[in-house]
Structures are given as structure tokens and as C-alpha cells.
Amino acid sequence: MKMKNVLIILLLTLNALVVAAQEDHSQFIEGPFATPQDVTLTCLGCHDGVDTAIMKTRHWNWKGNEFATPGGGKAWLGKQNLINNFCIAVPSNWPRCTSCHISYGWKDISFDFTDSKNIDCLVCHDQTGTYLKTPTGAGMPDPKVDLLKVAQSVGKTRIANCAACHFNGGGGTGVKHGDMDASLLHPTPEIDVHMGQYNFTCASCHAGEHHQILGASHGSSVAGANHIACVDCHSKTVHEMKILNDHIKTVACETCHIPAFARQEPTKTWWDWSTAGQDKVAQKDEYGMETYNKMKGDFVWEKNVIPTYRWYNGKTRYYQMGEKLNPGENLILNRLEGEISDAHSKITPFKLMKGKQIYDEKLKYLIIPKLFGEKGYWKTYDWDEASRIGMETVNLEYSGVFAFVSTEMYWPINHMVVPAEKALSCDDCHGHNKATRLNWKALGYEGDPLKTGSRRQ
């Protein structure tokens, strides 16, 4: 084992010991607490300045790095204004979506991002395992939560803290992120070698200074910023064989070391909103997952999924609200930048999410419908009214004529790294007598480069 890797393991072990010996807050915190905001004010009484730091983060603002637009202006993208092909968009649906925000009370567009008392310290630092947010409550905790008990328990973040939101994106475990689901709460090394064998937590890789969460989000990848790379910790010569180390120039580490995702729990790979509202009998698939829901339409779930491979240089071009589309083509909601001739690009694994979602047939752009709450589609099953209300919220015209368009979205695969002996072998991509997982011609090669001798120039 390389000396650098040994040092990493030792440091992580020491970190685990520090976490185990963390400060007992029960001696400092007294109740009772009438509101969760009272808990936050108590936290800030000792942790001076933490609120200022948090309110500068992407985690709080749901905004990515500012970037230059083709017209010479400046813009930003983030969860606040991006469109996906799961529950579509946050605007007009705040109380449901913001139940997974690190705040209290973000129920509409008037939410004050400068009010520090609405920072939810407990969702990230609870150690009791009893803290829950109301799923439709704009980030407010479940009334049954014992705020004093939770506040007295706080400590370093654990996997379960992050999992409450990040493993359940899209409405349930594994729905959105095929490489993050409940199997990572207590994983075996075969599910994730970092967490299962070396006791990594999410914070082992993602904790930055001043509450800045490391790792690229949709918003920051527009600018190609905040990426975490395996070689940040591992040497570029980590393999004993030179030919494997040479692959790092053109192949992302995850490509070989995450041969499949959703290996224990299924993930959603198709969502057809055009069939919602019908009184069809709901069926379940071989995994026991629902394949139709009147509120949401038809679904397809998959398990042990081989990733989709694309050249990627760390930058992504996103569809933006009001942008024109061609209904005769699949609309790619996040177009990956990178190609074989780009020295900064690597063959990288993704979950490809496909579906159908509502768009304005006359004005030729996607519609942001109001799904949740009073007059939302989930109550009325009226796409026209839901579209009108949603588009008013984002100040875009709605023609009154809607249809559905096919969309695709790429989700990066970074977790569920397998032990080295279970990584892909040469034969998986360069097999002589079997079909391989890589489509070499689609990636820009003449064929398998091992056979043709072609290389990236």
C-alpha cells in the first residue's frame, strides 16, 4: 500500500477518535425551547460568527458560482432556479422542496436569507437520530421532536445527518442520485469501500472551512468549480502498473472503481409526467417499487445499473428558465462539456435520467408548474391552472397551450467505490471476444484504441 494512502487512513482514524470524544453539550444547553429559532440563538451565543459564514455558502443560498454569459453579462444558477426532470423546480413549490433546506420557514419568495435565527443547526448536528423535518413544512421540525434533547446531543456531522436530505432527493431513498441511498448508512466495504472499510463519513471528503461544503453542485459546475478529485488524496501513480496510472490522463477514477451504481437499492431512471392524473391501477415492479402514481405519472426503476460514459471536463451547460427548445428533439437539461480532443476531459460515469415533462407548446419553453399546495397540480390535477400559477411565480408568459417533451439529465456518479479487487478489469472495456461497456466510436475513437492504436492527441 502506498505511504500516502496509509497516512490518509491514519488521519481519518484520528478524526474518528476526535469525533467520539467531542464536547458534551448537555452541560451548556438548558431549555425549554418554545421554537427551533430559540435553539439557533442559543447555539450562536457560543459559536459567534458561524451564522455569517453559513449565510455565504451554497448550502444556504442554493446558488452556485457566478459565471459569464455568452452576451457578456453575469448570471448564477443553483437549486433556486434550475429545472430538473424529477419534481421539476423549486419556485411555487417551496414548502415541499425547502423541507430539505438548512433553514426554518422558507415558505415563499419572501424568505429572508439574512435572518440568522432561521439557520437550522440541528439538521446537520443532531446525534440522537430523532430529529425530523416536516416533509411539507418549509423546513420546520416535526412537532414531536424534543428540541432540548436534540440540542443537548449535537456534535460532528454523521452520515445520517447528510443522508436525511441527500439520500432522499426526488422523494425517497435513491430516487435521484443512483450512487447515494440508504445502503450507505451502514455500508459494507463492497457497497462503498471508503465508508464501509475505512469509516469515512460524508464530511471526510466534503467538509471545508467556514461551513463551506466541498464538491461541485449543479450551480458551481457551470463555472467548472468546487470539484473534488480522487487524486486530491490518492497519488496519480497509485497503481503498481504504469499502464493503469497512464489511464488517469483520460479516464476518471470513478469509471473503473464504480462499475455499477444502485447496487443494493433501485434508482429511478424514467419519469413520465404526461401520464399523471389518470385513474390507472398502480403496479409494482420486481423490486417492489411503484411504477405509476396518479400525482406523478409513470416510472421505471433499475438496479445494479451500468453508468453512461461521457467525456467531461468539469463544466456543464444548463437549460435555463425561458430558454427556447425544439420539441422534436430530446431536451438535454444539463449538457456536459468535454470531448476527445480536450486535454482536460476524461471519460466519466453518469446516471442518465430520462423522462417527459410539461412545456409551453406555443412559446417553446419548459413550464414550471405549481405542484404542491393550494391550487397545485397534486390537488387539482389541472395542468393548465398549475402552469399559469407556476409561470406567474417566475415571471414568464404562459400561452395556455401545453404539451410534453422528452428530456434527459446527467447525474454524476462519485460514490459507491468498490474495493480494488472488484474494480473493472482490462477485459471489461477492451474484451476481445465479448461486447464491452464502452462505445468507443461514440466517444470519438475509430474503435477500441487497444486494437486500433488510436490515442487522444
N, C-alpha and C positions, 0 to 999 in steps of 0.2 A: 504494500500500500504506500502511495506517495506520502512523503513527510508533510506536505501541505494539507492533505486530507486528514491525516492524523491530528494535526493541530486544530483543524476545524472541529473535529469530533470532540476533542478535549475542551475547546471553548464552549461548545454547546452543552456539554455535560456540566461545566461550571455554571453556565447560565441556568440550567435546570435546578442546580442546588441553591442558587440565589433566589429563584422564584419560590422554592419550597420554604426558604427562610425569610420570606417577605414580612413586612411590617404588619402587626396585628392592629387593624383599625378600630376594633371594638373598644379599645381603651380611649379613643379620641372622639368617637361619634356617639352622641346622645340624641334621642328622639323626644317626643314623636315627631313625624313629618306629616304635615297636612297635605302637601303637594310634592311631586317629584322635583319641582324647581327649588324647593327648600333644601333638598338633598344637594343639588348642584351648588347652591350658595354656601353650604357647609363645606363642600369639597374645595371651593375656591378660597375659602377662608384660610386654608393652609397652602394650597397649590397656587400661589399668586402668579398671574401671567399666563397660566395654562390656557385660559379662555381665549386670550388674544392670539396665541399660537394656533389653537384649533380652528378659529374662525378664518385663518388664512389658508386652510387646507382644502384639497379637492374632496376629501371625505365629508367635509362640512358643506361646501358650496355646490357640490355636484357640477363643477365646472372644470374643464381642462385648461391646458396652457393656451394663451392667446397665440394666434397664428396669422400670417399674412394671407389675404385672399387674392385670387387672380386679378382683381380690379385694383389692387394696391391698397386696399383697406385692411382693417384688423377685425378679427372675429374670434369667437370661442365656441366650443362645443362641449357638451357634457350631458349627464343624465337628465338635466333640466330641460334640454331642448333637442335631444336625439330621438329618432324613431327606430324601433326595432320590430321584428315580426313575431313577438310574443304578445304582451299586452299593449303594445304599440307606443304609448307615450305618457309622460307624467302629467302635462297640463290638462286641467279639468278633472283629473283623477287623483289629485293629491292625497286625500286621506287614506286611500288604499296603498298607493305607492310609497308614501313617506312613512308608513309604519316601519319601514326599514331604513329610515334616516336617523343619524345620531343626534336627534333633536326631539323636543316636545312641541306639538301643536302646529306643525306645518300643514294647515288645512286648506290654504288657498294661496293666491298670488301675493297676498299682503304680508306673508311671513317675514319677520324682521331678522335678517341674518346677523345683525349686530347686537342682538339681545343675548348676552352670555348666560343668563339664567335658564335659557331653554336648551342648553347643551345637555345631552343625556350621557352622564359619566357611567351610569350603571350598566348599560347595554354592553359596553366593552370590558368592564372590570368586575362584574358580578362573579363570585366564586361559589355561590350556593347552588347554581343550576336551576333556580326557581324564578328568575326574572323573565318576564314575558311582556311584550308589547301587544296591545290590542290590534289584531290584524287589519282592522278598518278604522283605527283611531288616531290617524295623523301622528303616530309616534308616541302616543301616551301609553304608559304601562297598564297592564291588566289591573283592574281594581282589586283583585285578590292578592296582588303582590305585597309582601311585607317589606315596605321600603326601608325600615330601620334594620331589619335582619340583613337585607341585601347590602345596604350601605356599610354596615359593620364588617362585611365579608370581603370588601374589594381588595383586589391585588392585580398582579400582572395578567395581561390577557392570555386566555387559553384558546385552544382550537374551538371549543364550544361557543365562545363569545363571538368569534368571527362567523362561525357556521350559521348562527341564528338568522343572519341575512344572506350571506354569500353562498351558502349551500342551498338556499331556498329561492333563488331568483326565478321569476316567472311563475311562481305559485306553488312550489313544492320542491322536495329534495331532488337534485339532479335535472330538473326541468330545463334550465337554461344552460348551465355550464356542465358539459359532459364529464369534465375532469374534477368537479367539486360536488360531492354529495355526502350523505350521511355515513357512507363507508369510510370516510376519512376521520370520523370522530374517534374511533379506536381501531385504526387500520393495522393489518398485518404487514410485514415487510413486502409481501407480494403485491399488495394493493398500492402502497407508497413506501418506498424504502427509506426516505428521509424521516417521515413521521413514524412509521412502524418499526424501524430498526434503530434509528438514531434519536428518536424522541423530539424531533423538530416540532415546534408549534408554527402557526402562521407567522407570528412575529419574528421567528428565527430568520426569515428572509425579508419580510415586509416592513419591519419596524424601522423607521427613520428617526431623525432628530425632530424635536418640537412637534410631535404628533403627525408629522408628515408620513403618510403611508407610501412605502416604496413599491414600485411596479406600475406598469403602464395601464391606464384605463382607456376607455374609448376616447374620452376627451383629449388626453395627453398624447395618444398615438397619432393624432392628426399632425402634431408637430414632431413626431418621432422621439418623444421624450419619456423619461422615467422608466425605461425598460430595465428589468433585472435579467442578467445572463448567467448561465451556469458557470461560465469561465470567470465570473466575478469571484467565485470561491475556488473552483477547480482550475488546475493548470491547463493550458492549451496542449500540453503534452502528457495528459493524464493517462493515456493508454500505453501499454507496453509496445504495441506495434505501430510503427511510423505511419503505415498506410491508413490506420484509423485516425491518428492525430491529423493527418492531412485532410481528412473529411471535414474537419471543423471549419475549414475555409468556405465550404459550400453547403454544408448540411447542419442544421440546428441540432444541438444535442438531444432535444426532445424527440426528434424524428426517429432515432434509433432506440431511445430509452423509454419511450411511451408507445409501445407497439399498438395499443388499443386503449380506448377510454370507456367509461361506463361499464367497467368490468364486473361490478357486483350489483349495481342498481341501474335500471334503464334510464335513458335520457330521451327527451322529446326531440324529434328531428323533422317533424312536419306539423303545421298548424294551419288549418283551412278555415278562416273566418267566414267564408262565403256560405257555408252550410249552417251557420249558427241560426238559432230561432226556430228550428224545425222540431216537431214533436216526434223525433225518432227514438227508438228504444236504444238506450246506451248499452254498448257491449264492452267487454274487457278482452285484452289480448293475452298472449301466452305468458306475459309477465304479471298479469293481474292488473294492468293499467287501463284506465278508461280511454276508449277510442272515440267517444263522442260525448259532448256536453252541450246542451241547448244554449247555454250562455256564451260558449266559445267556439263551437264547431267541431270539426273532425281533427283527430291527432294520429300520428304514428310515433311509436316508441321503438328504440333499438337498444341493444345491449352488446357489450364487447365489440364496440364499433372501431373499425379501422379508420384512422383520420383521413381527411382530404389534404393533399400536399400541394403547396403553392410556394413560389419564390416570394420572399418577403424581406424588406429592408428596414422594417420597424415603423414605417409610415403608412397611414391609412387615409383614404379619401371617402368621406361620409356623405350620404344623401342628406340634404338639409330641407327643413320645412319650406314648402312653397316651390321647391325645385321641380322643373318640368320633367316628365317621364314619358317613355314610349310604351304604351300598353301592350304592344305586340312583342315585347321582349321581357325576359326576366329582369326585374329591377334589383341590382346589387346594392344593398343598403350601406355596405362598407367595402369599398374597392381597395384591395391590398396593393400597395406599391412594391415593385420589385420585378426583376426579370433576369434571365440567364446572363445577360451582358453587364449587369450591375454588380460590381465587386462587393457592394455592401449587402447584397441579397443572399439569403440562404434558403434551402428547401426546408419548409417549416410545416408542422402539422396543425390542422384546424378541425373544429367541428363545423360542418356546413349545415346551417338551419334553413329549411325551405318552408314556404307557405304561401297563402293568399291573404291579402288584406285590402281594405277599402280605399278607393281613390276617387277623386272627382273626375268623372268621365268627360266633362266639358272643359274644365280648366287644366286637366292633365297633371295633377299632382296628388300626392298622398293626402288622405284625410286623417286628422287627429280626432277620433270620436270620443265623446264622453261615455265611458263605460260604467263607471261606478257612481253610486249616489242617486239622489233625486233626479228624475228625468234621464238618468243614464240608461244605456242600452240594456244593461243587465236587469233593469226593472221594467222597461217598456217594450223591448225587442223592436224598437223603431229606429232603424239606421238613419233615416232622414233627420229626425229630431236630434239624435245623438251627434250626428255630423254637424248640424247647424250650431249646436251649443259648443262643441269642441273647437270648431274653427273660429267662432267668435272669441273664444278664450285666447287663441294665438294670433288674433288679428289678421286672419286670412279669409279671403272671399270663399263662399261656398255656393256653387251654382244650383244646387238642388237636384243634381243628377249624379248618381254614384254607381260604381261597378267595382269589380275586384281584380287585382293584378297579382301575378306571381312575383314573389320576392325571395331573395337569398341573402344570408348574412353569415359572416365568418366569425367564429369564436375561438380564440387561441387555446391551445392545449399545452399546459405547463405543469400540471400536477399529475399524480399517479405514476411517478417514475418507478420503474421496476428494478429489482436487483440486477447487477451487471450480467449475471449468467442467463437472465431472461430477456435481455435486450435483443434487438433484431440481429440476425446473423447476415453474413455477406449474401447468402443464398436467397434471403427474403427479397432483396432488391435486384440481385444480379444472377438469379437462378437460371441455370442452363436448360432445364427440362420441365419448367413449370412457369405458370403465369406469376409475375411478380407484382408487388403492391404499387410500384411507381410506374406512371405513364410517361416514359422518357420523352416521347415526341411532344406530348402536351407541355412538358417542361422546357422544350426548346432544343433538345438534343436530336441527333439523327437517329439515335436508338440507344440501347444500353451502352454507356460510354466505356464499360469494361470490354465490350465486344468491338465497338467501332473505333475506339481510341480517341473519340472526340472529348475535348475538355473545354471548360469555360475559359474564354480568352480575357 
